[in-house]
Amino acid sequence: MELDAEVCYRIIESRDARFDGKFFTAVVTTGIYCRPICPARTPARASVRFYSCAAAAEAAGFRPCKRCRPETAPGTPAWNGTSGTVARGLRLIGEGYLDEHSIEELAGLLGMGARHLRRLFDEHVGAAPVAIAVSRRLHFASRLLRETSLPVTAVALGAGFGSVRRFNEAFRKVFAAPPSSMRSARASAGRARRSERPGVVLTLPYRPPYQWEPLIDFFRARSLPGVEEVTDRSYRRTIAAGGSTGLLEVRRLERGDALEARIEGIPPSRLMRIVERVRRMFDLDADPEAIGRHLARDPGLAPLVERLPGLRVPGFWDLFETLARAIVGQQVSVSGARTTVGRLAERYGSRVQASEDSALTLVFPSATRILEADLSSFGLPSARKRALKEAAHLVASGFDPGGSLETLVETLCALPGVGPWTANYAALRGAGEPDAFPESDLWIRKALRSLGCRTPAERAETTERWRPWRGYAAMYLWSRLTTA
């Protein structure tokens, strides 16, 4: 991403929090890089360099500031000023793709060679894909060390390192200190207070504004008995990872621009992947000001953006759960779909032992479980049962939704019983595609007509202007009708 150095310097002089995480400032005289909001004295203009991501600053030899802690900044939006290919690659790396795949496989998924992918990353981000992946692991490890009481071995596994030795070497190289240095007396006191509750507790920052109420209302209206519990202040559900079942609780903190996630029962090696899912599910990496400015150019959307600044796209836990909900919910009401999906979970989900104060007793059935299950007696039209089986087969076979949005929609539409609405809905809610747009949705069609878009040509012309955030436009259109 090309940065205007003079503009960046004015931002760090003002410590404008709106730019936190969008770039980092490296100080040549100290060898340290900082967030734009760092409380330290602003360095001289001649002494600073600017980088679009933490990995680029680290690749240039700078180490993270211990005062502003760059690892706690909101995630840099993958689409902010980058090419579409690099944006998708950043999202995949952020979701852990390179933890289990090679750079060649990532490049192949993005439709190019590894050398060209490295060249694009160097041009748009300033760091190689592998460097970004390592930086992501180290920053996550730093947060585990500061915010939890996990032993260093568990932290290394949780951050995606195969051995403690490799973790120690990489950590010392970036932070110029051993992992134990992160565990200050203040952090120990914080862990002692948190130890009264089980599990790992982490803060997940976001950029304000953040519309929590519409998000939690979405989850409440679709919550599945035994799988989810939703209140005004929190979202809780059962989860499965690494052969284990556990519980997830997400709540909004009263102070600060962050959510808090509590994860229990899940192996440390799966923690980073779980956290990335939570960030996608609660849309924590969006840049609401950039999205709002773009959509507000449309006179029809401008009043909605003004009324609900920072509206996010709520997601479901994973792609298969999203597909199952979408397939079952075809041509039925939200409450009707909730009832049927709840019966699906009740009959085919795994049982877990609930705590005394919880009604969470079921884990949503996996794709493998549905693929192997006998659905003949389940109360669902035959066409939808077949679609559910085919969706389960696709996901269970290892399908990765990391290609282009067009490829994802095309692949899903090839499934029997899956059309453009289901495919785009799944892409939006289950794969975090910000430009997915279920145009054939009944309520969206009504909203478009109210904006004067009555013909296919008019709809196409209008929605094309909303790219690359048509998914957020869909959220505003839905909100227009549900709050009218």
N, C-alpha and C positions, 0 to 999 in steps of 0.2 A: 504494500500500500504506500503510495507516495504521500509524504507528509510535508506540510509547509512549515519550515522551521520557525519562521517569525511568528506565525499564528500559534504554534505549540508553545513558544516561549511566553507569549502573552497569557496563555492558559495557565501555565505553571506559576506565573506571577500572581494570578488571581485565585489559584487553587480551586478552579471551578469543578465541582463534583460531578457535573454532567459528563465530563470527559474521562472519568475514572475508568481505567481499563482499555480505553481506546488507543492509547499510545503510552510509551514509557520513556523517561528521561534518563540518559546515562551521563554521568559526570566524569570527564576525562581525568581530572586531578585526583579523584578518590577511587576510581575504578568501580563505582557503585551505580546501580540504576534504580529509579524510583517511580512511583505513581505520580500523576499530576497533582494529587492532593497531599503530597508529602509535607509534614509540618516543618521539616528542616529549612534553614535559610536558603532562599533561592540563589543558586549559583550564578556566576557571571555568564553572559550569553556566549562568550567565546569558549567556555569550558564544557558545554553540553552538546550531546548528540541525541537524536530522537529515533525511536524504533517503534514499529507498529505492533510488536508483540514481545513478550518477555523472552521467548526463545531466541529471537534475533539479537537482543541485547546480550544474552548469555553467550551466544555464538561469537559475538564480537569481544568477548573476554570480560564482561562486566558481571558483578555479583549482586544479588538482591539486597536492597536496603533493609536493615533490621528494624527501622522505625515505622515505615509505611507498609512493609510486608507485601510486596507485589503479588505473592501467591494468593492473597485474600481479595484481590480486585475482582470485580465482576468479569465474567468471561468476555473476551474480545469477540464481538459479533463476526462470524465467519464471512458474512456477505459485505462487510463494511469496506467498500472501495476495492474489493478484489474481483478477479475474474470469476465466472460461474464455476469453472473447473476447480480453481483453488478453493473457492468457498465450500464446495462439496467435499473436497479433500480435507479441509480443516475440520469440517463437521464429523467426518468419519474418524479422523485422528482423535478428536475430542471424545468420541464414543468408544475409543479403545481398539480401533481396527488394527493398528500396527502392533498391538499387544499379542496378536495371534496370527498375523499375516505379514508377508514381506512387502517391501516397497514396490517390487515388481507386480505383486498381486493388487496392491492399491492402484498402481498406474493402469493395470489392465482393466480394473473395474471402472476407472474413469475414462477408458477408451484411448490410451496413449502409452508410449514407452516410458520407462523409468527415468531416462535421461531428460526427456522433455518435461516430465513432471517436476523434476528437481529444478530445471531452468525456470519454470513458471513460479515455483515457490520462492526462488531466489529473487525474481523480479517483483512479485507482489507482496511478499511477506518479509523477505530478508533473512530467511533461515530455511534449512533443508527439512523435509518432512520428518526424518528420523530425529533431528534436533528438537523439533516441536513436540514429538511424542515423549522424548526423554525429559524435556522441561515440564511437560504436563505431569509425568510421574513424580518428579522431584517436588513439585509444588504441592501435589496431593500428599506426599509423604510429610512435607513440612507441616501441613495442617493437621495430619494425624498425630504428629509428635507434639504439637502445641495444644491440641484440643482433646486428646484422648490419653488413656493410660496404657495403650497397647504396647507390648515390648517391641524393641527395635526389629526383631525378626519378623513379627507380625506386620509391622509397618512396611518393611521391605516387600513382603508378599502382597500386602494391600495396595502398594504402589506399582505393582507389576514387575518387580525385579526377581530374577530367578535365584539370586543368591545374596546373602548379606554382604559378602565381600564386594560384589559389583555395586551394590547399593551404596556402601560406604565410600567407595572410590568416586562414584558419580556425584554423591552429595558433597564431598569435600571439594571437588573440582568447581562446583557451582557456588556453594555457600562459603567456601574457604573456612570451614569448621566441621567438626564431626556431628553426626545426628544428635547426639546427647546435648549439644549446646542449645538446641531449641527448647529444651525442657527447663524453663526458668522456674523460680519459686512461685511467681504469679500464675504460670500455667499449671503448676502442680496444685495450687490452691483451687483453681477452677475445676480441675479434674476431680478433686476431692468432693466438691459440691455436687458435681454431676454423677458421681458414683452411686448416689442414692437411688438412681434409676438404672435399670439394666440396659445394655447395648452401647453402641457407639453413637455419640451425639456430635453433629457437625453443623456449623453455620454455613448457609448457602446464600451469598450476596446476589443482588440484582440491581438493575438501574431503575430508579424511580422515574415516573410514577408507576404504581403497580396496582391494578384493580383486583384485589383479593376477593371481594364479595361475589362478582360474577363467576369467578373461577370456582369458588367453593360451592356456589349454587349449582353449577354444572355437575360437579361431582355428586352432590347430594341427590339431585334428581335422577341420577343413574346408578346410585350405589346399590351393590348386590348384598343381600343379607348373608351373613357368615363370612363374606370376603372383605367387605368394606364397612367402615363406620365414619360418618361425616358429621361434624358439628360446625357452628359458626367460626370456631377458632382453630379447628384441626381436621386433618384427613388421616385415617388409619386404614391399613389393609394388610392382608397376608401376602407374602412373597415367597418365591422359591428360586434358589441359585446354588450352583455347585453341589447338587444332590441334597441340599438342606432346605428346610422351610423356616421362615422367620416372620417378623413383624416390622412394618414401616410406619412411622408416625411423622407427619409434616405439619408444622404450625408456623404461623407468622409471629415474628418477634415484635414485642411492643415498642422496642426502640431499635433504631438502625434499619437500614434497607436490606433486610435479609430474612430468609426463612430458616427454620431449624429442623433438621432431620434426625430422627432417632432410629437406628437400625439394630435389630437384635436377632440372634440365631443364625446369622449368615457368616460363612468363613471369611477371614480377613482378605484372602486373595480375590474375593468378589466385590469388595467394598467400593472400589473405584468405579466399576461398571454400574453398580447400584446407584451411586451418587449421580452419575451421568444420566441415568434413566430418570431420576427424580428431577434433575435440572430440565430435561426435555419435557417431562410430564407437566411441570409447572411453568414452563417457558421462561426460564430465568436468564437466558442469554440474549434475549431480544433487546434491541435498542429502541425504546418506545418513542424517543424524540425524533429519530430519523424516520421511523415508520409513520408517525403521526404527521410530520411535515409533508411527507410524500402523499399520503392519502387525503390530507386536508386540501390539496390542490383541486380535488373534485368537489364542486359545490354541493353535490348530494351527500357526500360523506363528511364534509367539514363540520356540520353541527353535531354529528355523532362522535367524531374524534374529540371535539371540544367538551362534550358532555361526559365522555368516558376516556380520558387520557390514560394511556398505558394499558389498554385492554390487551389481554394475552390469549393465546390459543391453548386451552387445556388439552392434554393428551391422555391416552390410556397407557397401561403398564408396558405392553409390547405389541408388536405387529399382529400376532395371532389373536390376542384378546380383542384388539380393535376390529379385525376382520370378523371375528365371531359376533361381536356386538352389532356391527354394520349389517352383516348378512341376516341375522335374526331380526334386526330392526327395519328391514325393508318394508315400506308401505304400512307400517304400524306406528302407533303413538310411542312417545318416549316411555310412558308408564307401562304400556303393553310390552315393549321390548325389554324393559327392566324385569318384568315378571318372567318372561320366557328365558332370558339369559340367566336369571337367578335359578330357574329350574335346571338349566343346563349345568350350572356350577354345582348345584345340590346333588345331581345324579352322577356326574362324572368327575367332579373335583376331588382332590385329596383331603382327607380329614386331618386336622391338627388339634392338639390339646390347647384349649383356650385358658387364659389366666382367669382368676376369679372375677375380675372386674371387666371382662371383655366377652363379647359375643362373636369374636372372630374365630371361626371353627373350620373354614374351608379355604383351600388354595384353588384358584381358578384353574380349570383343566388345561394342560399343555397341549400343543399341537400333536405330539406323539400319542397322548392319551385319547384324544378325539379320533385320531387316525385308526387306532386299534379298537375303539368302542363300537358296540352294536347300537346304532341309532334307530333301528327299525321301529321300536315302540315309543320313541320320543315324539311328542306332539309338535311336529313341525312339517310343513309341506315338503313333499319329496324333493322338489327342485332345490329348496334351501338346505336340506340335509346333504344333498349331493354337493352343493356349493361349499358347505362347511367342511366336508371330507376333502375336497380338492384344495381348499385353503390350508387345511391341516397338512396335507401332503406337501404342498409348496414350502411351507415354513419348516416342517420336520426334515425336509431334504437338504436344508442348509441355505435356502435362498437368502441373499443379502440385498436389502433394499437400498444399498448405497450408490447405485448408478444414478442416472438422470431421472428427474421427475417424469419425463415422458416415457422412459423405459419402464419405470415402476408402474405407472398407470396402464401401459400396454400389457405388461406381464399379468397384472391383476385382472384386467378385462378379458384376458384369454381364458380365465377360469369360468366354468359354466355357472350361470346365475349371477355373475358379477358384471355390473355395468359401470359406466363412467361415474355415477354418483357414489357407489360403494368404493370404487378404486380411489377416487379423489378424497373421499372421507377418510379412508384408511391411511392414505399418504399424509394427510393433514394431521390426524390424531395419533397415528401409530408410528409414523416415520419422521415426524417433525418437519415436513416439507412446507416452508413458509409461503410458497406460491401455488400450492394445491388449491383448487377451487371447484367445489361440487355444484356447478352451475345448474344442474337439473333438479336440485333440491327445491321442493315446492315453495318453502318460505323465502328462499333466495330469489326465485322467479317472481314472487309477489313483490318483494322489496325492489327488485330491478324495474318492474313495471311502474311502481310508485315513483321511481326516479326518471321515468319517461323512456325507459328502454323496453320497447314492445316487440321489436323484430330481432331475429338472430343477428343481423348486421349491427344494429344499435347496441345490443348486449356485448357483442364481440369488441366493438370500438371502445365502449366504456371500460370493460374489464381489462382490456389490454393496457390501458393507462395505469392500472393499479399494480402491474408487475414491478418488482418481484415479490410483492407482499399481498397477493390476492387472498391468501388464507386469512390475513387480518381483516381485509375488506369483508370477507364472508362473516367473520365474527361481528363486525359492526352492523352488517345487514341483518343478521340474526337478532342482534340486540335491539335493532330498530323496531322489530315486530314484537319481541317478547316484552318490551318496556312501553309499548304504545298505549 
